[in-house]
Amino acid sequence: MNPPSGGPRCGFLGTLAVISAIEAVSCTKETLEAVAQGSTACAAVTPPPTRLLRQLSLDLRGAPPSPEELAEVSTAGAVTDAMTERLLADPRFVTQVQRWHADLLWPTLEGFYVHPGAGLWLTTGQRGVGRNLGRVNPEALLDILDRRSDEAVCPPSTELAHLTAAACCTAAQPEHPACCLVRNRAYNAEDPACVAKSAALPAAFDHGVATGDRYLRGGPGFLGCDPTLEYPPPRGGDADSRFPRDAEGRPYYVSPRSGQRSYYYDAREVPLPYDDAQRCPGYCRRATGTGPGGALLRGDYAPKQRLDGAVLRVGDGPGYACPGGYLEVVNRCDNVFDPSNEASDVEVRQEGWRLQRPWWSGGHWIKVCAYQAQERTHSAWTGRPCRPGAANDSSCGCGPDGTHCGPHAGLQTRVSRADRRLLDALAREPLELLRTVLERGEDYYTVLTTRRGVANGPLAFMYRHQAEQMQELEFSAPAPAGDLPHGAYADPTWREYQRGPQHSGVLTTAAFLARFPTLRSRINRFRTAFLCHPFIPPDLPTPPPTDACHREPDLARRCGCQHCHTSIEPLGAYWGRWAERSTRYLDPTTFPAYNAACVQCAEPGASCPAACRFYVTAPGSSEGTRFLGRLAAVQYRADDEARRMDEGPAALVAQSLASGELQQCTAQTVWARLLGRPLSDGERARVLPALVARFNASGHDYRDLVRAVVSSPAYRRID
């Protein structure tokens, strides 16, 4: 563990040192003046008991002592062992130790885009409230649904306040949206007024992959469904007299355009665009394309238009026609999309919406576009798993309870509340794991080796339902879904469970693996934080740039690099089964040490399976050819070093315990944390061996190590 910076005790305590010096009346007038002017050259001072108690309380609990505790120590005339034990037993001691370890582990994922699959925005273009909200995070709907206002009169229906003003709820309108919170203390999904309030708001839709939903609904930008058109559930849904069904149970309507029966869903229950001129308009194309050989390009398509006075309008219906030189195209009005379709800007196909209660809504009904309301887990066309955040597929919505999508705040740098809950849980996970070790009084190094896992509601929900759907940062569930804690999504309670055998304490938590994304950064953080031995290259000259050693692909042999990488490369192999820039575990059953299919990737024009990104596919040198097809973690490593990949970080911990490096570093770090300075050379020779011996004898009891440090003469004086 790297000791925190800090000067001698006088400088560390600052103003409090002056107070202590005055209380002790041990410093001369000249010394006090020097301290007040910022000098750290003062004589050693033994603080009075009340001062020592303040120091202990602030260090061990992060808070000053109570008046009763100060009175007790004044009466006793000393800080007794019993008082120190009470401080160490205080739950705030665990919180304080968690803060210390946050400085070691840096468990933050700020800046990472951790989002479950596709992102949901709100539709635009709706009359009234939709115009006010625009394309924003749909969590704004929750705020509106939970809002009640007290206008004196009912506002116009074009205003958001119309849905929340108590004055709008009258005996003549008992199911008005404003009645939702007039009748209920909170949103009640069973109250028709609350359902009406949800239905009056904009609809959420997946803004899609790269180009929005252009390939799904067409249009030049983010289109979404028609937020004024309700769709029924597909076949097998609840009966609703508003939507007639045929003999097979498929809901249908009479097309306003053709006058014939049309269906809301196709035979596989995939939504179909609504068959009218507004939601599925015809369009135009040039008689001859402007591309090579008359090929049609994107710019060769145009919407139909008509002149309304002096205003040129685009759309379809009576009076709309194609410009001169263009041919009319009848819109297909199906749910088949073609990414290469040059007409996608004008071939608009819109469906309606349905009400759902997605995982992030807290039980509120949310208006969701019918394509996104689909709950299947696999594509109706290909049979492959639905990945709405990574691939366009008209048969793939947001999945069961909408778990494959999440509310989106519009920018990766501005996260939604749901994403914030998950980010905070991921950052907290290693510190909560530490808490379980401290509260049990276990061997401190259990925190580096245990299979025990901890998860609160947001974290368990992600691991159970969304791990394979997460965007940017890859995850693999640490245990089978049935072994993960069960609880409500928003439940903040941390619960324990057993992770897979590959896990090793905080060293395989998502926060550690993502925060230190490469094998090299992981071993560097371990060496720096837990062995007090960061990699520091020696100040030695390197050969001239023309020397061939600068082109050596093996960093353990490259000149100028070899001094650190001789150790970094083989030691990093302990994390070799944890993918880089990812938290995914490369299970041997799925990712064998050698994959023959990945050898072919080096051949020009050869197809390369997706899994081969974890394998060596380019030799880098003639010597590197022998590593082709092997997991990247073992490249340029000897066989005994490569075996560390399957031993995992727990083997590194065991090795470091056997050498005594771990225990020495822990003792040094606790000392530096509590005294505000590292051990002096003399203390390193006299005090450190005794601290380590006591720590080992206690079974690596972290509290006892802290007890030993705060009981030392060096801690109980100001020097």
N, C-alpha and C positions, 0 to 999 in steps of 0.2 A: 504494500500500500504506500503510495507516495505521500510523505508527510506534508501537511499544509504549511504554507509559508508563515513566517512570524518571527519577530525578534525576541530579545530577552523579555522576561516577565514584566519589567517596568514598562517597556514600550507596548507590550501586548495589552496591558490593562489600561493604559492611558490615564484618563482623569481619575478612575477608581484607584489607581496606584497612589496618586497624591492623597486621596482620602484615607487609604489604608496607612500610608506613612504618617499622616497626622494622628490617626487613631493610635498607632503603635508608639508614637513619639520616640522612634528609634533613629530617624534620620536627622542630620544636622540641618541648621538653617540653610547652609550653602547647598546641601543635597536637595532639599525641598525646592529651592529656587531653580536648580538645574533641571529637576523633573518637570517643573511647571513650564520651563522654556523648551521642553521636548527632549532633553538629554536622557539617555538610557543608562548612564553611568551612575548608578546609585547603589548604596550599600544594601545588603540583604535585609529584608524586613519580615518579621513574623507577624502576620495579621491577627487582629483580635478575633475571638470566636464568632462574633456576628458577621465580620467580614468574610471569614472562611466559609461560613454557612451560605452567604450570598454567592460566593464563588462556586461552591459545590452545587447549589441549586440551579444556578444558571448553566453550568456545564452539563449536569446530569439530567435536568428536566427542561431546560430552555426557558425557565421562568424564575422570578425571584421568590424567596421564601415568604410564607405568610407571616402576619404579625404574631400569631400564636407560636410559630416555630422560632421566630427571633426572640420572643420572650422566654421560651423554653431554654434556648442555648445561653441566654444571658443569665438565667437562674443557675444553670448547670456550670457555667464558667468555661465550657468547652463543647466542641462538637463531638458527641459521643459516637461510639461504633453503632449504637442502635439508631441514631439519627441518620448516619450514612446508609445503613441498611434500608431505612424507609425510603430514602431517595432512590436507591437502586431498585427497590420493589415497586416504585411508582410507575403506572402505565406510561407516563410521559417520558420515562427513561427509554422505553422501546422506540417511541416516536423520535426522540433525540438521536438514537443510534441509526434509525432509518435516514435521518438527515445527513449524518456522517457518511453513510454508504451511498447516498445519492451523489455525493461529491466524488466517490470512487467509480461508480458504475455509469454515471451520466445517463440515467434512464429516461431519455426524452426522445420522442419521435416528431418533434416540431419540424415542419418543413417537408415531412413525408405526406404523400397523398394516399391516405389509408381510407378507402371507400369501398363499400360492398357492391361490386358489379356496376350496373348502369346508374346514372344520376338522374333524378327526377326534378323537372322544373314545372312551372305552371304555364298553361296555355295562354296565348294572347288573343286579342281581338274580340273577347266577349263584351257584350254591352254592359254598361254599369260597372260592377265591381271588378270584372276582368280587366277593364281598361285602367283601373287604378293600381292593380297589382303587377301586371306585366309578367315577364319571364323571370321569376324569382324563386327562391327556395320555398318549396311547398310547406315547410314548417310554419310559414306565415299563416297558413290556414288554421293551424292549431291555436294560434293567438287569437284569431277572429272567432273561432268556434267557442273559445273560453271567455269571450269578452261580452260584457253587458254595459250599456251606457244609458244615461238618464236624461235624454233630450226631452224638452217640454212637449214637443209635438213630434209626430212620426215623420221622419225625413223622407224625401222623394226616393222611389225605388232605385234610382240610378246611383245612390250613395251607399257606401259600405255601412254607414250608421243605421240604414234602414233594417239591417239584419240584427242589430244589437240594441236598438233603442227600445226600452221598456214600453214607451208610449205606443209602439206599433202592435203590441199584444193586447187585443181587445176581445170582448165576448163574441164579436162578430167574426173574428179571425183567430180561433183557438189554436190553429196549427201554424200560425205565422212563425217564421224563423226566430223572431225576437222572443217568442214564448219559451224558447229552449232554456234560457237561464232565468226567466221570470218564474217558471214553475220549478226549476231544479237549482240546487246549490252549485252544481257543476254539470258539464256536458253529460247527457244521459242518452246513450245510443238507442234506448228503447222508446224514447219520446219522439213522436212524429214531427214535432216542431224542430227538434235537433237534427233529425234526418233531413227535413226541408232546408235547414240552414246549411248543412253540408252540400246539398244538391244545388244551392244557389251560388256557390263559390266556383272559381275556375277549376279546371281539371288538370291533374298532374300527368306528365308524360315523360318518357325517356328521351333525353335530348340526343341520344344516339352515339354512334361511333364515328368520330372524326368529322363527318359531313352532316351531323344532325340526323334527322329522320327522313332525309330526302329520298332514300331508296325504299322506304316503307310507305310514306304518304306523298312523296313528290314535293314539288315546290322548291324555291330557291334558297330557303332558309329553314328555321325552326318553325314547323307548322303545328304539330299536335293534332288532336281530334277536334271535332266541333263541340264546344262546351255547352251548346244549347240542345244537343240531341242525345237522349238517353237510350242506351242499348239494354236489352234484357240479358239475364244469364243465358249461357248456351244450353243445349239439350240437357235435360236432367235437372235444370235449375228450378227454383220455386215458381209455381204457377202465378201468373199475373194477368188479369183480364185485359190489361192494356195491350198485351202482346199475344196475338193468336198463335197457335202452334199446329203443325201438321200432324198426321197420324204417327210419325216417328218422334214427335216431341220437339221438332226444330221450330224455333220462333221465326215468324215471317211478317212481311208488311206488303202493301200494294205500292209498287214503285210510282212515284209522282211523274216520272218521265215516260215509262212504258205502259203504265196501267196494269202491268202483270205482277204476279206474285214474285217477290224477291226475298232473299233470306239474309238474316243478320250474320249468319255464320255458314261456312261451307260444311261439307260432310264430315270433316275432321275437327269441327268446332273451332276453326280459326276465323277470327272476325273478317267480314267482308265490308268494303266501303259502301256507304249508303248510296243507293242508285237514284240520284237526281242531279240536276244541272249544277246545283250549288256545291255539293260535296264530291261530285265526280264529273267535272266539266269536260266536254270535248275540247280539242285544241287543233293547232294547225302546223303544217310543215311545208317547207319550200318544195316546189315541184321538182327542182333539181338541187341536190346538195352542193355546198361550196367546197367540199373536201376534194382530195385527189380523186379523179375519175368520177366526180359527181357524188362522192360519199357524203352522207348526212352527218353534220356536226351539231354540237349542242346549240350553237347560235342559229341553226336552221329551223328551230321550232319556236312557235309563238302562241300565246293564248288567243282565243277568239275575242272579238271586241265589238263595241257599238258606241255610237255617238249619242250622248245624252245632253242635248243642248250644246254647250261649248265644251263639255267634259267628255273625254274618251275613257270609257269604262271597259274592263276586261272581265271575262267570265263566260257564261253559257246561258242559253235560254232564248226566248223570243227576241228577235232583233240583233242577236250576236252573229257575227260572220267572220270569215278569215280575210286577211288583207289580200290585195291583188298578188298573184304569183304564188299563193299558198294553197295547199289542199287541206280539206277538213279531215281530221282523224277522230274516230270514235274511241273514247276512253275505254280501256278494257274493264275497269271497275272490278278488278279481282285483287287478291292479296299476294300475287306473285311479283317479286321485285327482281330487277336485273341490275347489278352494280354498273354494268357497261351501258345502260340505257341512256342515250343522248337526250331523250325527251323528258328526263326526270324533273327538270325545272318547271315544266308546264303540265305534266301528266299527274295532276293532283288527285289523290284518292283519300278521302277522310271517312273515319268511322265516328261513332259517338262514345259516350262514357258510361261507366258503371260505378256504383258505390262499393268500396271495400274498406276493411280495417287493417291496414298494413302494420307490420311489426313496430314501426317507429311512431305510430299515431296515438299511443296511449289509450286505445279503445275507441277513438273517434272514427266516425265514417268519413272517408276521404274520397273525393271525386277523382277517378282514375280513368284514363283513356282505355278503351276496350282492348286494344292491342297489348297494353301493359298489364291489364287485369288478368291475362291468361296465367294459369297456374301450373301448366305442365313443366316437368323438369327436363324433358328431352324433346328435341325437334320432331315435329310431325312429319317432316320431309326427309331428314337424314338419320334420325335416331340418335344423333350425337347429343351430349349434354348441352343444355341451353346456357349460353354465356352472353347475355344481352349487353354487357359492358365491353365485350371484346369482338362480337360478330353480329352482323345483321341477319335476322331470321324472322320472317313474319309470323311464325308459329310460336315464337318464344317471347313470353311476357316477363313479368317480374317474379313468377314462380309462386309457390305456396306462401301465403301471408306476405307476398311482395318481397321475400327475403333476398332476391337477386338484384334488387334496386334499392337505392337510398336517397333521401332528400339531398339536393345539391345546392350549394350556396352561390354557384356561378363562377367561382374562381378556385383553383387548387390552393391558393394562399389564404382563402377564407372558407373555413370548414363549417359544415352544418352542426347543429347541436348533437345530432346522432353520431356524427363523426367525432366530435369533441369528446363525447362519452367514451368512445372506443379508444381514442388516443390517450386519454387520461388513464384508462384501465390498463392499457399496455405499458405505460410508463410506471404505473404503480405496482404491477405484478411482481417484479423482483424484490421490491421493498416489503410487500406483504408476505412474500415467501420468507424473507429474513425474519419478519415478525413471528412466524410460526416456530422458528428455531429458537429465538430468544425467549418466547413465552414458555416453551417446554424446558428450557434450560439444557438443550442438547449441545453436543459437541459443535462448536462454532462452525467448523468446516463442513458440517452437514449442508450449510447454505450453498456450498459449491458442488455438492455431489448428489443431493437427494433427488429421487424421482417424484417426490411430492409436488403437486401443483396447486395453485390457488386461482380462483376466477370469481369475478362478480358477474352480475347479470349481463352487461354489454359484452364482456369478454367471452363468457360461456356461450352466449347466443351466436357470436361470430364464429367461434370454433365449431359449434354444432351445425350451423346452417350456411355459413358464408365463406369459410376458409378458402374454398376453391374458386370463389367468385371475386375475391378482393382485387382491387386495381393497384397498379404500380408496385406495391410490396407484396411478394408472394408469401403465403402461409400454408402450413400443413398442420392439421389438428394434432395436438399433443397426446390425444387418447381417443379411443372409439367414442362415438357420440353418446352411447349409453353410459359411459363412465364419467362423462362430464357433469358438473353440478347442474341441478335443475332449479330454476327460479324464474321469476318474471324478467323480461328484458331489461327493465330500468332498475332492477333491484341492486342497491349499492353494496349489499352484504357480500363479504369475501368468504368463499367456501373452499374446502380442500378436496382434492381428488388425487388419483394415482396416474401419473403420466407414463408414457411408454418407457421401456428399458434403455432407450438411447439417451434419455435426458440426464442432465448433470447440473442440478441446482439452478442458480441464476445465470450460469454460463450458457444455458440453452434456452433462456427465455427470449421471447420475440424482441423485447427492447434491446437486449444485449446484442443479439445477432444482427438486428437492423442498424443499430447505432454504430456498430463496428462491422461493416458489411463484408470485409474480406478476411481471408485466413490470416493475413499478416496483421491487420488491425486488431483482430481478436486476440492473437497471442501477445501483441504489444500492450494492449490494455490489461491483460492478465498479469504480465510481467511487471508493468508499471504499478498497478493498483494493489496486487496481492503478493508480489515478490520484491517490491521496492527496487526493481532492477530494470529500468527502461533501456531500450536499445540506443546507445550513444556511440556513433562512429568515432574511432580514434583520429586524432589530428595528424594524419600521415599524408605524404605526397602521393599522387596517383600518376601512373604512366601518361605520356603525352596522348592527345586525342587520337592520334593515328595508330596507337597500339591496338592489336586485334582483340585484346581482352575486353575492350569497351563494347564489342559486338557480341559478347558471350550471352546467349539467351538464358542461361542458368544464373540467376542473380547471386546464388551462393558462390559463384566463381567469377563473376564480373568484377573487374578492378574498381575499387572505390566503394563497391556495394557489399563485397564478400564479408567484410568485418562484422556486419549485423546479420546479413542474410544467411550466413553459415548456420546461425542458430534459428533465425526466423522461419526459414523454409521447412526444416524438418519438424519444428515444434508446432507450426501452423497446421500440420497434418492432423493433429488431434481434433480439429473441427472439419476435417475433410469430407464428412458425410452431411455437413450442413452447407447448403448451397450458398455461394457468395451473392451479395446484394439481394438477399432473400432470407426468410426464416424457414424455408422448406427443408425437411429432413429427407435425404436421398436413401430411402429404404433399400437394403441389399436385394430384397425380393423383386423390386421394380428397377433398381439401378445397380446391376452387378458391377463388380470392379472392372470388368472388361465387356465391351459391347462391340461385337464384330460389325454390326451395321454402321457404326460410326467411323470405322476405318475407311469406308467408301466415300465419306464426305470429302476427303482430300482430293478425290479424282475430279477433274473438270467436268462440269455438267451433271454430276451425280446428285440425286435427291438425298436430302439429309433429314432423318427423323428429328422431331422437335426435341426429344430427350437428349440428343447428341450435343446440345449446348452445354451440358455438364461434363462432356468428355473432350479429350484431346483429339481435334480433327485436323490440325495443321502441325507439322513436325517442328517448325521453327529452326531446326538444324539437322544435320545428318544424324547426330546422336539422338535427337528427339524423336526420330522415326520409330524407335522401339516403344514409345509411349502412345502411339496412335491407338485409339479405341479404348484407352484406359481413362478412368475418372481424372479430371483435371487436377484434383488435389494431390495426386501422386507423381505428377510430372517432375522429372529430374531428382526423384527421391529414391534412395536405396530401399531394398525390400523390407528391411527391419524398420525403416522410417515410414514406409507406406502402410505397414500394419497398424500404425497409430491411428489411422483413419477409422478403423473399426473398433479401436479401444475407446475412443472418445475422450472428452475433456476430463472425465473422472480419473483416467489413468495419469494425466498430467498432474492433477491435484495430489494423487497418491505419491507420485514421484517427488513432488515438491515438499510434501510432509516428511517423507523419509529423509530428505536432505536437510530438513530443518529450516529451509528458506521461508516457508510460509509462516511459521511461528515467529521467526525473528522479525519479519516485516510487519505482522499484525501488532506485535508489541511496540515496535518503533512508531507505527501510525497512531496507536492509542495514546502513547506518550506525547507525540507531537500535537495531537488534537487537544489534549487536556492542558498541556503546559504552554501551547502556543509557540513552541520551538522544537527543533529536533534534539535528539540526544547529543551531548557533547562527546568529544573523543574519550574523555575520562569515563563518562557515564556509559558509553558503549562498551568499555572494557569491564567496568565494575557492576553496573546496574542491569544491563541488558541480559547477561547470562542468567541472573537470578529471576528476572521477569519471565524469561522463556521457560526456565525450569519449573517455576510455579504454574505457568500456563499449561504446560504438558501434564504436570501432576494432577491438575484439576480436570483433566479430560477436555481441555480447550474450552473451559467455561468463560465466555466473554465477559460476564458480569464480574467474575473474580479477577480477571485481568484489569478491568477498570478499577475495581476495588484496590488492587495492589498499587496502581499508579496514583490514585487520589490519596492513598495512605502514605505515600513516600514523602520524605522530608523536602524533596525538591518541589513537590506540588504545594506543600503547606508553608511555603515561604515565598516572598516576592524578592527576586534577585535580578 
